[in-house]
Amino acid sequence: MAKLPIKNLPKELTAVLRQAEALSADDRLISAFHAAADDTRLRRKALNDPGNYLAERGIEVPSGLHLQFVEVELPGRPYPIGDFFNIIMTKCRSYWVRDKGEDGKVGKWQLVTVCFGLEIFPKRWPWGPVV
């Protein structure tokens, strides 16, 4: 993985960033992410209890990091981030869905994109942003 310099990154976060980069490149994490993205039961488990889901697969999240699985409908672009760094993996699927017409009958076709994602970011610091 290419490591790009991050301007104005506090020194305290340099080691945390390296841990996040290593975790995001871990084959076990990538496999766990894809398994959850492809299986509804595993996805619910990952969304409801990510720590246990990952621990069952031998993955330990370093103490300076927070990891969460997310499920969002995106309008074609990632959601905004507010930390010094975020590592985001997404797997999106697009579906054509018919909406209900005004008269209650079948309406127009709409393209809907639903994404399942994994986000790794530093745990909150006392002086940092609040979730």
TORDO-857144 format. One record per residue: x, y, z of N, C-alpha, C, O in turn; residue in three letters. Coordinates in steps of 0.2 Angstrom, whole numbers, plus 5000, padded with zeros to 4 digits. Layout:
BEGIN
XYZXYZXYZXYZALA ...
This chain:
BEGIN
500449945000500050005000500450065000500950075004MET 500350114996500750174995500550215002499950225004ALA 501050245004500950285010501050355008501650385006LYS 500550395009500550465007500650505013500350495018LEU 501050565013501150605019500450645020500150665015PRO 500350655026499750685028499950755032500350755037ILE 499850805028500050875031499650885038499050875039LYS 500050915042499750945049499550885053499150895058ASN 499750825052499650765056499950775063500550775063LEU 499650775069499950785075500450725076500250665074PRO 501050735079501450675080501150625084501350565083LYS 500750635089500350585092500050535088499850475090GLU 499850555082499450515078499850475072499550435069LEU 500450485072500850455067500850385068500750345063THR 501050355074501050285075500350255074500250195072ALA 499850295076499150265075498950265068498650215066VAL 499150305064499050305056499450245054499150205050LEU 500050225056500350165053500050105055499950055051ARG 499750105061499350045064498750035059498549985057GLN 498350095058497750095053497950065046497550025043ALA 498550085044498750065037498849995037498649955032GLU 499249965042499349895043498749855044498649805040ALA 498249875048497649845049497249845042496949785041LEU 497149895039496749895032497049855027496749835022SER 497749835027498049795023498049715025498249675021ALA 497749705031497749635033497249595029496649615029ASP 497549535027497049495023496449465026495949455024ASP 496549455033496049435037495449485038494849465037ARG 495649545038495149605039494749605032494149615032LEU 495149605027494849615020494349555019493849565016ILE 494549495021494149435020493549445024492949425022SER 493549465030493049475035492549525032491949515033ALA 492849575029492449635026492049605020491449615020PHE 492349565016491949545010491449485012490949485009HIS 491649445017491149395020490449435022489949415021ALA 490549485026490049525029489649565024489049565024ALA 489949585019489649625013489249575009488749595006ALA 489449515009489049465004488549425008488149385005ASP 488549425015488049375018487649415023487949455028ASP 487049415023486649465027486749445034486749495038THR 486749385036486849365043487449395046487549425052ARG 488049385042488649405045488649485045488949515049LEU 488349515040488349585040487949615046488249665049ARG 487449585048487049605054487549605060487549645064ARG 487849545060488349535066488949585066489049615071LYS 489149595060489749645060489449715062489849755065ALA 488849735060488549805061488449805069488549865072LEU 488149755072487949755079488449745084488449775089ASN 489049715082489549695087490249685083490449635083ASP 490449745080491049735076491649705080492049665077PRO 491749725086492349695090492349615091492849585089GLY 491749595092491649515093491649485086491949435085ASN 491349515081491449495074492149485072492349435069TYR 492549535073493249535071493649485076494049445073LEU 493549485082493849435087493749365085494249325085ALA 493149345083493049275081493449265075493549205073GLU 493749305071494149295065494849305066495249315062ARG 495049315073495749325075496049395073496649405073GLY 495549445073495849515071495749555077495149565080ILE 496249585079496249635085496349705083496849715079GLU 495949745085495949815083496449855088496249845094VAL 496949885086497449915090497049965095496549995093PRO 497249975101496950015106496850095103496350125106SER 497250115099497250185097496750195091496650255089GLY 496450145089495950145083495250125085495150095089LEU 494850155081494150135081493950105074494150135069HIS 493550055074493350025068492650015068492349985073LEU 492250035063491550025063491350005056491650025051GLN 490849955055490549935049489949985048489650005053PHE 489850005042489250055041488850025035489149995030VAL 488250045035487850025029487450085027487050115031GLU 487550115021487250175019487050175012487350135008VAL 486550215010486350225004486650285001486550345004GLU 487150284997487550344995487250374988487050334984LEU 487250434988487050474981487650474977487750524973PRO 488050424976488650424971489250444974489750444970GLY 489350464980489950484983490050464990489550454994ARG 490650454993490750445000490450495004490450555002PRO 490350475010490050525015490650565018491250545018TYR 490550625021491050665023491450645029491150605033PRO 492050655030492450635036492650695039492750745036ILE 492850685046493050745050493650735054493850775058GLY 494050675053494650665057495250675053495250695047ASP 495850665056496450685053496550625047496850645042PHE 496350565048496350515043495750465044495550455050PHE 495550445039495050385039495250335033495450365028ASN 495150275034495250225029494550195028494350165033ILE 494350195022493650175021493650125015493950135010ILE 493350065016493250015011492550015010492150015015MET 492250015004491550005003491449954997491849944993THR 490949924997490649874992489949894991489549894995LYS 489849924985489149944983488849904978489149874974CYS 488149904978487749874973487249914971486949954975ARG 487049914965486549964962485949914960486049864957SER 485349944961484749904960484249954956484250014958TYR 483949924951483349964948482749944952482549884953TRP 482449994955481849984959481250024956481350084954VAL 480650004956480050044954479750074960479650044966ARG 479650134960479350174966478550164965478350144959ASP 478150184970477450184969477250254966477450304968LYS 476850244961476550304958476050344962475850314968GLY 475950404960475450444964474750404965474450414970GLU 474550374960473950334961473950274964473450234964ASP 474550254967474650194971474850134966474950074969GLY 474850144960475050094955475850094954476150144957LYS 476050054950476850044949477050114946476750134941VAL 477550144948477850204945478450194941478550144938GLY 478850244941479450244937480050204940480050194946LYS 480450184936481050154938481550204941481650254938TRP 481950184947482450224950483050184951482950124953GLN 483650204950484250174951484450184959484550244960LEU 484450134963484650144970485350114971485350054969VAL 485750144974486450114976486450104984486350154987THR 486650044986486650034993487350004994487649964991VAL 487750034999488450025001488449995008488150015012CYS 488949945008489149915015489849935015490249935011PHE 490049965021490749995022491049975028490749955033GLY 491749985028492149975034492550045035492850065030LEU 492550075041492950135042493350125048493150105053GLU 494050145047494550145052494750215053494950245048ILE 494750235059494950305061495250305068495050255072PHE 495550355070495850365076495350365082494850405080PRO 495450335087494950345093494950425095495450455093LYS 494450445098494450515099494950535104495050505109ARG 495250595103495750625108495350675112494850705109TRP 495550695118495250745122495150815118494650845119PRO 495650825114495550895110495250885103495250935099TRP 495050825101494850815095494050815094493750835098GLY 493850795088493150795086492750745090493050695092PRO 492150765091491650715095491250685090490950725085VAL 491050625091490650585086489850605089489450575086VAL 
